[in-house]
């Protein structure tokens, strides 16, 4: 069994799929790991550390794809829409590719991988169940994004966060408002609070109130009723346009009092809801700052531009792109642990590749297998008919397909 770690090719991507610590955990079990030279450099993990952990190095990207049974990536096919096409021809039937693939936003890639007879696991689809928490890449990366968003806001603001009593007078604390109480929002609340800001927050889900209080934020309550607010996975549901309109009207007064606003509202596979209109921005205080963590899906602010910092009506608006990659060492550490645990679900005790489709984790994350798209939600997006039956546990796993003699 050979696991391959190619370098990430999307511009600005500085994370690596496994750190040397993660590599050591699997080489210690007799698994051969092949790392492309320089794959971890941007995150601070040099080639020597990988060799010390038991990995082999290769300077040729093509050799990683030629030798590996499993390819691990951060931004894989579907998520990397800039440069992943060049790797499609390198894929081999029967290989397993694991990484972030934006399966709900780019479902067509699942079909293309199926046509290549490649098995693909999209890490964004890890189910929100207790035993899968250690593989939840969305939560891992959102934690870092929430933290970094507060630091960006502090740097862009003309104000400081904590209250200070000085000989030159008293400096009032920054008023910070977090829109959305998911993982990123809660981490933003906690970080801003530690830096001394007055923190308020809002989430459409009633259950979020206690979570906000637990991290030191004051919940903001709006006198509006929402439809069903949460799906079975714990994510916020997409709301009607009428609700969003009423929400924006009630939110305008709150925003006018803030110094820093961080928005985090995202709907998996859909455009981010517009929570802050241009008119609402105009009513905000001069010098206030908006950090829009939903920028990659269109943004929660109507004026957000992905990857840019603009000023409108005296308000600074920043739309960060791939924020976790700006903290590559810890982002790789967290992502690598997610991957390390996932490998335990696809490699059996004999060191062979084995997919158990009776397991909720495998069934919920595999988007391409044996020439088909087995994931029902992805099939719906693609307009494919429901499958008659799921693969039987232990059958049709990648090593059962026609391929070269098994590698050791």
ROKETOR-68736 format. One record per residue (C-alpha): residue number from 1; residue in one letter; z, x, y negated. Coordinates in steps of 0.02 Angstrom, whole numbers, plus 50000, padded with zeros to 5 digits. Each point is the difference from the previous one (the first is absolute). Example, Ala and Ser with C-alpha at 12.3 -4.5 7.8 and 13.67 -1.06 7.14 Angstrom:
% residues 2
+-----+------+-------+-------+-------+
| seq | type |    c3 |    c1 |    c2 |
+-----+------+-------+-------+-------+
|   1 |    A | 50390 | 50615 | 50225 |
|   2 |    S | 49967 | 50069 | 49828 |
+-----+------+-------+-------+-------+
% end
This chain:
% residues 408
+-----+------+-------+-------+-------+
| seq | type |    c3 |    c1 |    c2 |
+-----+------+-------+-------+-------+
|   1 |    X | 50000 | 50000 | 50000 |
|   2 |    X | 49947 | 50071 | 49833 |
|   3 |    X | 50051 | 49930 | 49830 |
|   4 |    X | 49892 | 50050 | 49853 |
|   5 |    X | 50055 | 50011 | 49817 |
|   6 |    X | 49851 | 50021 | 49884 |
|   7 |    X | 50021 | 50033 | 49815 |
|   8 |    X | 49996 | 49848 | 49887 |
|   9 |    X | 49836 | 49986 | 49905 |
|  10 |    X | 50029 | 49858 | 49876 |
|  11 |    X | 50011 | 50074 | 49825 |
|  12 |    X | 50180 | 50014 | 49943 |
|  13 |    X | 50073 | 49977 | 50174 |
|  14 |    X | 50130 | 50136 | 50025 |
|  15 |    X | 50098 | 49930 | 50148 |
|  16 |    X | 49982 | 50055 | 50181 |
|  17 |    X | 50016 | 49890 | 50154 |
|  18 |    X | 50129 | 50109 | 50090 |
|  19 |    X | 50119 | 50131 | 49931 |
|  20 |    X | 50049 | 50153 | 50103 |
|  21 |    X | 50161 | 49910 | 50046 |
|  22 |    X | 49903 | 49854 | 50072 |
|  23 |    X | 49884 | 50120 | 50091 |
|  24 |    X | 50146 | 50089 | 50082 |
|  25 |    X | 50067 | 49835 | 50066 |
|  26 |    X | 49839 | 49975 | 50100 |
|  27 |    X | 49954 | 50178 | 50046 |
|  28 |    X | 50174 | 50007 | 50076 |
|  29 |    X | 49942 | 49863 | 50119 |
|  30 |    X | 49848 | 50098 | 50053 |
|  31 |    X | 49874 | 49916 | 49885 |
|  32 |    X | 49864 | 50112 | 49927 |
|  33 |    X | 49980 | 49978 | 49811 |
|  34 |    X | 49850 | 50068 | 49906 |
|  35 |    X | 50016 | 50013 | 49811 |
|  36 |    X | 49859 | 50038 | 49879 |
|  37 |    X | 50042 | 50154 | 49898 |
|  38 |    X | 50072 | 49953 | 49832 |
|  39 |    X | 50035 | 49819 | 50047 |
|  40 |    X | 50179 | 50009 | 49936 |
|  41 |    X | 49979 | 50122 | 49855 |
|  42 |    X | 50003 | 49870 | 49862 |
|  43 |    X | 50163 | 49930 | 50067 |
|  44 |    X | 50081 | 50171 | 50017 |
|  45 |    X | 49979 | 50017 | 50189 |
|  46 |    X | 49905 | 50160 | 50032 |
|  47 |    X | 49900 | 50049 | 50154 |
|  48 |    X | 50134 | 50121 | 50059 |
|  49 |    X | 50128 | 49860 | 50011 |
|  50 |    X | 49884 | 49899 | 50110 |
|  51 |    X | 49969 | 50149 | 50115 |
|  52 |    X | 50188 | 50031 | 50011 |
|  53 |    X | 50020 | 49817 | 50051 |
|  54 |    X | 49879 | 50028 | 50144 |
|  55 |    X | 49837 | 49934 | 49927 |
|  56 |    X | 49830 | 50083 | 50013 |
|  57 |    X | 49894 | 50023 | 49844 |
|  58 |    X | 49814 | 49973 | 49977 |
|  59 |    X | 49897 | 50038 | 49846 |
|  60 |    X | 49862 | 49880 | 50054 |
|  61 |    X | 50021 | 49814 | 49967 |
|  62 |    X | 49870 | 49957 | 50131 |
|  63 |    X | 50101 | 50089 | 50134 |
|  64 |    X | 50151 | 49889 | 49963 |
|  65 |    X | 49897 | 49845 | 50036 |
|  66 |    X | 49912 | 50082 | 50148 |
|  67 |    X | 50160 | 50050 | 50091 |
|  68 |    X | 50129 | 49868 | 49955 |
|  69 |    X | 50041 | 49846 | 50102 |
|  70 |    X | 50099 | 49931 | 49852 |
|  71 |    X | 49957 | 50025 | 49816 |
|  72 |    X | 50142 | 49974 | 49876 |
|  73 |    X | 49962 | 49975 | 49815 |
|  74 |    X | 50084 | 49937 | 49842 |
|  75 |    X | 49853 | 49911 | 49919 |
|  76 |    X | 49883 | 49967 | 50144 |
|  77 |    X | 49843 | 49895 | 50020 |
|  78 |    X | 50009 | 49847 | 49889 |
|  79 |    X | 50133 | 50068 | 49884 |
|  80 |    X | 49900 | 50154 | 49952 |
|  81 |    X | 49845 | 49919 | 49927 |
|  82 |    X | 49950 | 50159 | 49908 |
|  83 |    X | 49969 | 50129 | 50135 |
|  84 |    X | 50040 | 49930 | 50174 |
|  85 |    X | 49818 | 49960 | 50039 |
|  86 |    X | 49968 | 50183 | 50040 |
|  87 |    X | 50123 | 49989 | 50145 |
|  88 |    X | 49922 | 49848 | 50084 |
|  89 |    X | 49870 | 50105 | 50089 |
|  90 |    X | 50137 | 50115 | 50064 |
|  91 |    X | 50090 | 49862 | 50094 |
|  92 |    X | 49983 | 49989 | 50188 |
|  93 |    X | 50010 | 49847 | 50114 |
|  94 |    X | 50175 | 49983 | 50070 |
|  95 |    X | 50088 | 50091 | 49858 |
|  96 |    X | 50152 | 49922 | 49919 |
|  97 |    X | 50010 | 50010 | 49810 |
|  98 |    X | 50165 | 49959 | 49914 |
|  99 |    X | 50026 | 49986 | 49813 |
| 100 |    X | 49999 | 49887 | 49849 |
| 101 |    X | 49837 | 49900 | 50004 |
| 102 |    X | 50018 | 49857 | 49876 |
| 103 |    X | 49954 | 49881 | 50141 |
| 104 |    X | 50025 | 49839 | 49902 |
| 105 |    X | 49903 | 50062 | 49850 |
| 106 |    X | 49862 | 50091 | 50096 |
| 107 |    X | 49988 | 49909 | 50165 |
| 108 |    X | 49817 | 50051 | 50022 |
| 109 |    X | 50058 | 50174 | 50046 |
| 110 |    X | 50087 | 49932 | 50155 |
| 111 |    X | 49832 | 49935 | 50061 |
| 112 |    X | 49915 | 50165 | 49966 |
| 113 |    X | 50134 | 50094 | 50097 |
| 114 |    X | 49981 | 49876 | 50142 |
| 115 |    X | 49813 | 50035 | 50004 |
| 116 |    X | 50044 | 50184 | 50022 |
| 117 |    X | 50115 | 49947 | 50145 |
| 118 |    X | 50145 | 50082 | 49910 |
| 119 |    X | 50177 | 49931 | 50013 |
| 120 |    X | 50081 | 49984 | 49829 |
| 121 |    X | 50179 | 49966 | 49950 |
| 122 |    X | 50028 | 49944 | 49820 |
| 123 |    X | 50175 | 50052 | 49947 |
| 124 |    X | 50008 | 49868 | 49863 |
| 125 |    X | 50008 | 49867 | 50135 |
| 126 |    X | 50161 | 50061 | 50082 |
| 127 |    X | 50099 | 49839 | 50026 |
| 128 |    X | 50160 | 49974 | 49903 |
| 129 |    X | 50117 | 49998 | 50148 |
| 130 |    X | 50159 | 50100 | 50024 |
| 131 |    X | 49933 | 50124 | 50128 |
| 132 |    X | 49846 | 50037 | 49893 |
| 133 |    X | 50092 | 50041 | 49838 |
| 134 |    X | 49983 | 50186 | 50029 |
| 135 |    X | 49809 | 49980 | 50002 |
| 136 |    X | 49986 | 49893 | 49843 |
| 137 |    X | 49887 | 50107 | 49891 |
| 138 |    X | 49986 | 49868 | 49865 |
| 139 |    X | 50188 | 50004 | 49973 |
| 140 |    X | 50006 | 50189 | 50008 |
| 141 |    X | 49866 | 50023 | 49868 |
| 142 |    X | 50062 | 49855 | 49892 |
| 143 |    X | 50172 | 50082 | 49992 |
| 144 |    X | 49925 | 50154 | 49920 |
| 145 |    X | 49884 | 49900 | 49887 |
| 146 |    X | 50147 | 49900 | 49931 |
| 147 |    X | 50097 | 50159 | 49964 |
| 148 |    X | 49854 | 50090 | 49917 |
| 149 |    X | 49953 | 49848 | 49896 |
| 150 |    X | 50166 | 50009 | 49908 |
| 151 |    X | 49976 | 50185 | 49964 |
| 152 |    X | 49825 | 49968 | 49933 |
| 153 |    X | 50066 | 49861 | 49890 |
| 154 |    X | 50138 | 50112 | 49934 |
| 155 |    X | 49874 | 50136 | 49958 |
| 156 |    X | 49881 | 49881 | 49910 |
| 157 |    X | 50133 | 49908 | 49903 |
| 158 |    X | 50054 | 50054 | 49825 |
| 159 |    X | 50177 | 49953 | 50050 |
| 160 |    X | 50129 | 50073 | 50120 |
| 161 |    X | 50074 | 49900 | 50141 |
| 162 |    X | 50189 | 50022 | 49987 |
| 163 |    X | 50113 | 49950 | 49858 |
| 164 |    X | 50062 | 50152 | 49905 |
| 165 |    X | 50136 | 50010 | 49869 |
| 166 |    X | 49963 | 50152 | 49893 |
| 167 |    X | 50050 | 50072 | 49832 |
| 168 |    X | 49833 | 49935 | 49937 |
| 169 |    X | 50039 | 49824 | 50055 |
| 170 |    X | 49994 | 49890 | 50154 |
| 171 |    X | 49839 | 49992 | 50101 |
| 172 |    X | 49979 | 49834 | 50088 |
| 173 |    X | 49949 | 50000 | 50184 |
| 174 |    X | 49822 | 49960 | 50048 |
| 175 |    X | 49971 | 49820 | 50056 |
| 176 |    X | 49901 | 50007 | 50161 |
| 177 |    X | 49923 | 49853 | 50090 |
| 178 |    X | 49936 | 50007 | 50179 |
| 179 |    X | 49878 | 49867 | 50057 |
| 180 |    X | 50009 | 49984 | 50189 |
| 181 |    X | 50146 | 50039 | 50115 |
| 182 |    X | 49912 | 50074 | 50149 |
| 183 |    X | 50037 | 50177 | 50057 |
| 184 |    X | 49918 | 50079 | 49847 |
| 185 |    X | 50084 | 49880 | 49880 |
| 186 |    X | 50173 | 50024 | 50073 |
| 187 |    X | 49981 | 50189 | 49996 |
| 188 |    X | 49941 | 49989 | 49819 |
| 189 |    X | 50154 | 49896 | 49957 |
| 190 |    X | 50117 | 50125 | 50083 |
| 191 |    X | 49917 | 50150 | 49918 |
| 192 |    X | 49999 | 49925 | 49825 |
| 193 |    X | 50181 | 49948 | 50021 |
| 194 |    X | 50050 | 50177 | 50052 |
| 195 |    X | 49914 | 50067 | 49845 |
| 196 |    X | 50105 | 49885 | 49892 |
| 197 |    X | 49878 | 49861 | 49955 |
| 198 |    X | 50045 | 49817 | 49981 |
| 199 |    X | 49903 | 49928 | 50147 |
| 200 |    X | 49937 | 49823 | 50023 |
| 201 |    X | 49883 | 49942 | 50138 |
| 202 |    X | 49906 | 49849 | 50062 |
| 203 |    X | 49927 | 49949 | 50167 |
| 204 |    X | 49922 | 49836 | 50053 |
| 205 |    X | 50102 | 50001 | 50161 |
| 206 |    X | 50174 | 49923 | 49984 |
| 207 |    X | 50065 | 50115 | 50136 |
| 208 |    X | 49970 | 50150 | 49887 |
| 209 |    X | 50144 | 49956 | 49883 |
| 210 |    X | 50136 | 50083 | 50103 |
| 211 |    X | 49892 | 50153 | 50031 |
| 212 |    X | 49974 | 50023 | 49814 |
| 213 |    X | 50185 | 49987 | 49964 |
| 214 |    X | 50037 | 50127 | 50136 |
| 215 |    X | 49898 | 50133 | 49910 |
| 216 |    X | 50074 | 49968 | 49830 |
| 217 |    X | 49869 | 49886 | 49924 |
| 218 |    X | 50030 | 49835 | 49913 |
| 219 |    X | 49890 | 49864 | 50077 |
| 220 |    X | 49893 | 49904 | 49877 |
| 221 |    X | 49983 | 49818 | 50045 |
| 222 |    X | 49855 | 49894 | 49939 |
| 223 |    X | 50009 | 49811 | 49999 |
| 224 |    X | 49846 | 49978 | 50109 |
| 225 |    X | 49979 | 49956 | 50182 |
| 226 |    X | 49883 | 50095 | 50115 |
| 227 |    X | 49912 | 49950 | 50158 |
| 228 |    X | 50050 | 50086 | 50161 |
| 229 |    X | 50040 | 50174 | 49936 |
| 230 |    X | 50010 | 50112 | 50153 |
| 231 |    X | 49895 | 50025 | 50156 |
| 232 |    X | 50071 | 50036 | 50171 |
| 233 |    X | 49981 | 50187 | 49969 |
| 234 |    X | 50114 | 49995 | 49848 |
| 235 |    X | 49860 | 50025 | 49873 |
| 236 |    X | 49977 | 49889 | 49848 |
| 237 |    X | 49872 | 49862 | 50025 |
| 238 |    X | 49855 | 49976 | 49882 |
| 239 |    X | 50045 | 49864 | 49875 |
| 240 |    X | 49891 | 49866 | 49921 |
| 241 |    X | 49918 | 50030 | 49831 |
| 242 |    X | 50104 | 49859 | 49928 |
| 243 |    X | 50161 | 50087 | 50052 |
| 244 |    X | 49940 | 50166 | 49931 |
| 245 |    X | 49958 | 49917 | 49834 |
| 246 |    X | 50174 | 49922 | 49986 |
| 247 |    X | 50077 | 50165 | 50054 |
| 248 |    X | 49908 | 50095 | 49863 |
| 249 |    X | 50055 | 49876 | 49868 |
| 250 |    X | 50183 | 50017 | 50050 |
| 251 |    X | 49986 | 50189 | 50016 |
| 252 |    X | 49930 | 50031 | 49825 |
| 253 |    X | 50170 | 49987 | 49917 |
| 254 |    X | 50079 | 50119 | 50126 |
| 255 |    X | 49864 | 50130 | 49976 |
| 256 |    X | 50017 | 49997 | 49810 |
| 257 |    X | 50175 | 50073 | 50016 |
| 258 |    X | 49959 | 50145 | 50117 |
| 259 |    X | 49971 | 50186 | 49971 |
| 260 |    X | 49931 | 50037 | 50174 |
| 261 |    X | 49917 | 49880 | 50122 |
| 262 |    X | 49955 | 50047 | 50178 |
| 263 |    X | 49892 | 49879 | 50099 |
| 264 |    X | 49991 | 50007 | 50189 |
| 265 |    X | 49929 | 49832 | 50057 |
| 266 |    X | 49868 | 50022 | 50135 |
| 267 |    X | 49926 | 49885 | 50131 |
| 268 |    X | 49937 | 50088 | 50158 |
| 269 |    X | 49811 | 49994 | 50007 |
| 270 |    X | 49981 | 49906 | 49835 |
| 271 |    X | 49984 | 50038 | 49816 |
| 272 |    X | 50165 | 50025 | 49912 |
| 273 |    X | 50055 | 49848 | 49899 |
| 274 |    X | 49987 | 50016 | 49811 |
| 275 |    X | 50177 | 49981 | 49937 |
| 276 |    X | 49978 | 50075 | 49826 |
| 277 |    X | 49855 | 49940 | 49893 |
| 278 |    X | 49928 | 50088 | 49849 |
| 279 |    X | 50085 | 49870 | 49891 |
| 280 |    X | 50168 | 50041 | 50080 |
| 281 |    X | 49973 | 50185 | 49968 |
| 282 |    X | 49970 | 49961 | 49818 |
| 283 |    X | 50171 | 49917 | 49989 |
| 284 |    X | 50092 | 50153 | 50070 |
| 285 |    X | 50094 | 50125 | 49893 |
| 286 |    X | 49901 | 50146 | 49927 |
| 287 |    X | 50034 | 50156 | 50103 |
| 288 |    X | 50039 | 49905 | 50160 |
| 289 |    X | 49923 | 50058 | 50164 |
| 290 |    X | 49924 | 49913 | 50151 |
| 291 |    X | 49985 | 50092 | 50166 |
| 292 |    X | 49887 | 49895 | 50111 |
| 293 |    X | 50029 | 50045 | 50183 |
| 294 |    X | 49875 | 49868 | 50052 |
| 295 |    X | 49858 | 50090 | 49910 |
| 296 |    X | 49911 | 50046 | 50162 |
| 297 |    X | 49973 | 49814 | 50036 |
| 298 |    X | 49944 | 49954 | 49825 |
| 299 |    X | 50168 | 50006 | 49914 |
| 300 |    X | 50137 | 49877 | 49950 |
| 301 |    X | 49956 | 50029 | 49818 |
| 302 |    X | 49835 | 49934 | 49937 |
| 303 |    X | 49969 | 50160 | 49901 |
| 304 |    X | 50040 | 50127 | 50136 |
| 305 |    X | 49870 | 50131 | 50041 |
| 306 |    X | 50022 | 50091 | 50165 |
| 307 |    X | 50041 | 50183 | 49978 |
| 308 |    X | 50009 | 49988 | 49811 |
| 309 |    X | 50131 | 49990 | 49863 |
| 310 |    X | 49947 | 49890 | 49854 |
| 311 |    X | 50082 | 49930 | 49844 |
| 312 |    X | 49974 | 49819 | 49951 |
| 313 |    X | 50091 | 49910 | 49858 |
| 314 |    X | 50121 | 50147 | 49990 |
| 315 |    X | 50044 | 49986 | 50186 |
| 316 |    X | 49965 | 50143 | 50121 |
| 317 |    X | 49928 | 49939 | 50166 |
| 318 |    X | 49985 | 50118 | 50149 |
| 319 |    X | 49909 | 49956 | 50162 |
| 320 |    X | 50047 | 50135 | 50126 |
| 321 |    X | 49884 | 50039 | 50145 |
| 322 |    X | 50078 | 50055 | 50165 |
| 323 |    X | 50171 | 50034 | 49926 |
| 324 |    X | 50084 | 50059 | 50162 |
| 325 |    X | 49876 | 50145 | 50009 |
| 326 |    X | 50079 | 50069 | 49840 |
| 327 |    X | 50158 | 50033 | 50102 |
| 328 |    X | 49911 | 50077 | 50150 |
| 329 |    X | 50143 | 50094 | 50083 |
| 330 |    X | 50115 | 49852 | 50025 |
| 331 |    X | 49855 | 49878 | 50018 |
| 332 |    X | 49935 | 50105 | 50144 |
| 333 |    X | 50173 | 50013 | 50074 |
| 334 |    X | 50019 | 49810 | 50001 |
| 335 |    X | 49822 | 49966 | 50056 |
| 336 |    X | 50012 | 50134 | 50134 |
| 337 |    X | 50155 | 49918 | 50071 |
| 338 |    X | 49910 | 49833 | 50004 |
| 339 |    X | 49858 | 50083 | 50096 |
| 340 |    X | 50117 | 50096 | 50116 |
| 341 |    X | 50082 | 49837 | 50054 |
| 342 |    X | 49833 | 49910 | 50019 |
| 343 |    X | 49941 | 50136 | 50120 |
| 344 |    X | 50143 | 49949 | 50113 |
| 345 |    X | 49917 | 49831 | 50019 |
| 346 |    X | 49830 | 50070 | 50052 |
| 347 |    X | 50046 | 50151 | 50106 |
| 348 |    X | 50089 | 49967 | 50165 |
| 349 |    X | 50131 | 50107 | 50086 |
| 350 |    X | 49864 | 50097 | 50091 |
| 351 |    X | 49918 | 50049 | 49836 |
| 352 |    X | 49852 | 49883 | 50022 |
| 353 |    X | 49926 | 49878 | 49876 |
| 354 |    X | 50054 | 49823 | 50045 |
| 355 |    X | 49990 | 49840 | 49899 |
| 356 |    X | 50109 | 49853 | 50053 |
| 357 |    X | 49925 | 49845 | 49919 |
| 358 |    X | 50151 | 49899 | 50057 |
| 359 |    X | 50099 | 50099 | 49870 |
| 360 |    X | 50006 | 49916 | 49830 |
| 361 |    X | 49979 | 50166 | 49911 |
| 362 |    X | 49839 | 50045 | 50090 |
| 363 |    X | 49932 | 49824 | 49995 |
| 364 |    X | 50036 | 49987 | 49814 |
| 365 |    X | 49925 | 50167 | 49946 |
| 366 |    X | 49845 | 50032 | 50107 |
| 367 |    X | 49847 | 49945 | 49902 |
| 368 |    X | 49865 | 50078 | 50108 |
| 369 |    X | 50000 | 50028 | 50188 |
| 370 |    X | 49874 | 50014 | 50141 |
| 371 |    X | 49855 | 49945 | 49891 |
| 372 |    X | 50088 | 49847 | 49930 |
| 373 |    X | 50111 | 49945 | 49856 |
| 374 |    X | 50155 | 49933 | 50092 |
| 375 |    X | 50108 | 49960 | 49848 |
| 376 |    X | 49991 | 49813 | 49968 |
| 377 |    X | 50032 | 50008 | 49813 |
| 378 |    X | 49863 | 50130 | 49977 |
| 379 |    X | 49884 | 49894 | 50107 |
| 380 |    X | 50032 | 49852 | 49885 |
| 381 |    X | 49957 | 50105 | 49846 |
| 382 |    X | 49840 | 50058 | 50084 |
| 383 |    X | 49954 | 49824 | 50053 |
| 384 |    X | 50009 | 50043 | 50185 |
| 385 |    X | 50052 | 49867 | 50128 |
| 386 |    X | 50175 | 50009 | 50077 |
| 387 |    X | 50013 | 50108 | 50155 |
| 388 |    X | 50026 | 49910 | 50164 |
| 389 |    X | 50134 | 50120 | 50058 |
| 390 |    X | 50083 | 50159 | 49944 |
| 391 |    X | 49976 | 50160 | 50102 |
| 392 |    X | 50115 | 50012 | 50149 |
| 393 |    X | 50139 | 50128 | 49984 |
| 394 |    X | 49943 | 50168 | 50066 |
| 395 |    X | 49817 | 49948 | 50014 |
| 396 |    X | 49855 | 50054 | 49892 |
| 397 |    X | 50100 | 50138 | 49919 |
| 398 |    X | 49895 | 50138 | 49920 |
| 399 |    X | 50016 | 50119 | 50147 |
| 400 |    X | 49923 | 49868 | 50114 |
| 401 |    X | 49836 | 50009 | 49907 |
| 402 |    X | 49857 | 50118 | 50040 |
| 403 |    X | 50042 | 50164 | 49917 |
| 404 |    X | 50010 | 50186 | 50037 |
| 405 |    X | 50128 | 50063 | 50125 |
| 406 |    X | 50177 | 49979 | 49933 |
| 407 |    X | 50058 | 50140 | 49890 |
| 408 |    X | 50167 | 50082 | 50031 |
+-----+------+-------+-------+-------+
% end
